[in-house]
Amino acid sequence: VGHEAVLSCPNISKVSLLLVTWKKNCSCCCCLLSYRRDLKETSKLNCSERITWKYSPDSDPALRIYPVNLGDEGNYTCEIANSEGNFHFFSSLTVIVPPAMTLTHDKSRVAVCQASAAKPAADISWIPANSHSTEEEFHHPNGTVTRVSYFGWANSTFPNVTCLVTHPATNQTLLMDLAC
């Protein structure tokens, strides 16, 4: 989410290109972007301003989506018509959303680590490891997931606790220390 997605469509024969069309596969009112070379004409139907050609469709018919949002996830088809025939290329766009992370504690010495609105769900673990931690998961209508993990350290002698949140959108493990 929020980044650029570029979907490639190999132009087999640039010289004989007649028509190139991108469409998102869905049941109703889908985005359609096309370019007709002989008329040098581009048309756009039901596409947001975020969906455009990455370059000139004459030279490279790649599709650019920027910024990507959750609604852009799905299957896309590029069709090229040239003097040799019609060619279809399929792309699947999966949108990932990094979690918003919080770490708090209450008076009963329970740490609460929350990874909110992630897609896919984030993984939460603790240092030191605790077999008594519990976890809840909440699924949101937009496809994101919030995970909440509770870590009780009332009888612990450790000076702090660390919540580790891992997710494919972050490219790193996030660490937060909570002083007792």
C-alpha positions as CSV (number, residue, x, y, z in Angstrom):
1,V,0.0,0.0,0.0
2,G,1.2,3.5,-0.9
3,H,4.0,2.3,-3.2
4,E,4.2,1.9,-6.9
5,A,3.3,-1.3,-8.7
6,V,4.4,-1.9,-12.3
7,L,2.9,-4.8,-14.2
8,S,4.8,-5.8,-17.3
9,C,3.4,-6.7,-20.7
10,P,6.0,-8.0,-23.1
11,N,5.6,-6.3,-26.5
12,I,6.5,-9.2,-28.8
13,S,6.9,-7.2,-32.0
14,K,7.0,-3.4,-31.5
15,V,7.0,-2.8,-35.3
16,S,3.7,-4.6,-35.8
17,L,1.8,-3.4,-32.7
18,L,-1.8,-2.6,-33.4
19,L,-3.5,-2.5,-30.0
20,V,-2.6,-3.0,-26.4
21,T,-5.2,-3.3,-23.7
22,W,-5.0,-3.7,-19.9
23,K,-7.9,-4.8,-17.8
24,K,-8.5,-5.7,-14.2
25,N,-10.5,-9.0,-14.1
26,C,-13.6,-8.5,-12.0
27,S,-17.4,-8.9,-12.4
28,C,-18.5,-5.3,-12.9
29,C,-17.2,-1.9,-13.8
30,C,-13.6,-2.8,-14.1
31,C,-10.7,-0.7,-15.2
32,L,-9.8,-0.8,-18.9
33,L,-6.8,1.0,-20.4
34,S,-6.0,0.7,-24.1
35,Y,-3.8,2.2,-26.8
36,R,-4.5,2.0,-30.5
37,R,-1.3,2.6,-32.4
38,D,-2.6,3.5,-35.9
39,L,-4.7,6.4,-34.4
40,K,-2.2,7.1,-31.6
41,E,-5.2,7.0,-29.3
42,T,-5.4,6.1,-25.6
43,S,-8.6,5.4,-23.9
44,K,-9.4,4.8,-20.2
45,L,-12.6,3.4,-18.8
46,N,-13.4,3.1,-15.0
47,C,-9.8,3.6,-14.1
48,S,-8.7,6.0,-11.4
49,E,-6.0,8.6,-12.0
50,R,-3.6,6.4,-10.1
51,I,-3.6,3.9,-13.0
52,T,-1.6,4.9,-16.1
53,W,1.0,3.7,-18.6
54,K,4.4,3.5,-17.0
55,Y,6.0,4.6,-20.2
56,S,4.7,5.3,-23.7
57,P,2.5,2.3,-24.7
58,D,4.2,2.5,-28.1
59,S,7.6,1.6,-26.6
60,D,6.7,-0.3,-23.4
61,P,3.1,-1.2,-22.5
62,A,3.7,-1.6,-18.8
63,L,0.9,-0.6,-16.4
64,R,1.7,1.7,-13.5
65,I,-0.4,1.9,-10.3
66,Y,0.6,4.7,-7.9
67,P,-0.1,4.9,-5.1
68,V,-1.3,1.3,-4.6
69,N,-4.3,0.8,-2.4
70,L,-6.1,-2.4,-1.1
71,G,-8.7,-2.2,-3.9
72,D,-6.0,-2.6,-6.5
73,E,-5.4,-6.2,-5.5
74,G,-6.5,-8.7,-8.1
75,N,-5.8,-10.3,-11.5
76,Y,-4.9,-8.2,-14.5
77,T,-4.7,-9.1,-18.2
78,C,-2.7,-7.4,-20.9
79,E,-3.8,-8.2,-24.4
80,I,-1.6,-7.3,-27.4
81,A,-2.8,-7.4,-30.9
82,N,-0.3,-7.3,-33.7
83,S,0.1,-8.7,-37.2
84,E,1.1,-12.1,-35.8
85,G,-2.1,-12.4,-33.7
86,N,-3.5,-11.7,-30.2
87,F,-1.5,-12.4,-27.1
88,H,-2.7,-12.5,-23.5
89,F,-0.4,-12.0,-20.5
90,F,-1.7,-12.4,-16.9
91,S,-0.5,-10.7,-13.8
92,S,-1.6,-11.1,-10.2
93,L,-1.2,-8.1,-7.8
94,T,-1.1,-8.9,-4.1
95,V,-1.2,-5.8,-1.8
96,I,0.5,-6.0,1.6
97,V,0.0,-3.5,4.4
98,P,2.5,-3.0,7.2
99,P,1.1,-3.0,10.7
100,A,0.8,0.0,13.0
101,M,2.5,-1.1,16.2
102,T,1.9,-0.2,19.8
103,L,3.3,-1.5,23.1
104,T,1.7,-0.6,26.4
105,H,1.3,-2.0,29.9
106,D,-1.2,-1.9,32.7
107,K,-0.9,-1.8,36.5
108,S,-1.1,-5.6,36.8
109,R,2.2,-5.9,34.9
110,V,0.7,-7.2,31.7
111,A,2.4,-5.9,28.5
112,V,0.1,-5.5,25.5
113,C,1.7,-5.6,22.0
114,Q,-0.6,-4.7,19.1
115,A,0.1,-5.0,15.4
116,S,-2.9,-3.2,13.8
117,A,-4.5,-3.3,10.4
118,A,-1.8,-5.5,8.6
119,K,-2.2,-7.6,5.5
120,P,-1.3,-10.4,6.0
121,A,-1.5,-10.6,9.7
122,A,1.8,-9.8,11.5
123,D,3.5,-12.3,13.8
124,I,4.1,-11.3,17.4
125,S,6.7,-12.9,19.7
126,W,8.3,-11.9,23.0
127,I,11.8,-11.7,24.6
128,P,12.1,-13.3,27.0
129,A,9.9,-16.0,25.6
130,N,6.8,-16.6,27.6
131,S,4.6,-19.7,27.3
132,H,1.9,-17.9,29.2
133,S,1.4,-15.1,26.6
134,T,-2.0,-15.0,24.9
135,E,-3.1,-13.6,21.6
136,E,-6.3,-12.3,20.0
137,E,-7.0,-11.6,16.3
138,F,-9.5,-9.2,14.8
139,H,-10.4,-9.4,11.0
140,H,-11.5,-6.1,9.4
141,P,-13.9,-5.7,6.5
142,N,-11.1,-4.3,4.3
143,G,-9.1,-7.5,4.5
144,T,-6.6,-6.4,7.2
145,V,-6.0,-8.1,10.5
146,T,-5.1,-6.8,14.0
147,R,-3.2,-9.1,16.4
148,V,-2.9,-8.3,20.0
149,S,-0.6,-10.3,22.3
150,Y,-0.6,-10.1,26.1
151,F,2.5,-10.9,28.1
152,G,2.2,-11.2,31.9
153,W,5.5,-10.6,33.8
154,A,4.2,-10.1,37.4
155,N,6.5,-12.7,38.9
156,S,9.4,-12.1,36.5
157,T,12.8,-10.8,37.5
158,F,13.6,-9.4,34.0
159,P,14.2,-5.6,33.9
160,N,12.3,-5.2,30.6
161,V,10.3,-7.1,27.9
162,T,10.7,-6.8,24.1
163,C,7.9,-7.3,21.6
164,L,9.0,-8.5,18.2
165,V,6.6,-7.8,15.3
166,T,7.5,-9.4,12.0
167,H,5.8,-8.8,8.7
168,P,6.7,-9.1,5.0
169,A,6.1,-5.4,4.3
170,T,8.6,-4.2,6.9
171,N,11.7,-6.0,5.7
172,Q,12.8,-6.0,9.3
173,T,11.8,-7.1,12.7
174,L,10.5,-4.3,14.8
175,L,11.6,-4.1,18.4
176,M,10.2,-2.2,21.3
177,D,11.4,-2.4,24.9
178,L,9.1,-1.8,27.8
179,A,10.8,-1.0,31.1
180,C,9.2,-2.7,34.2
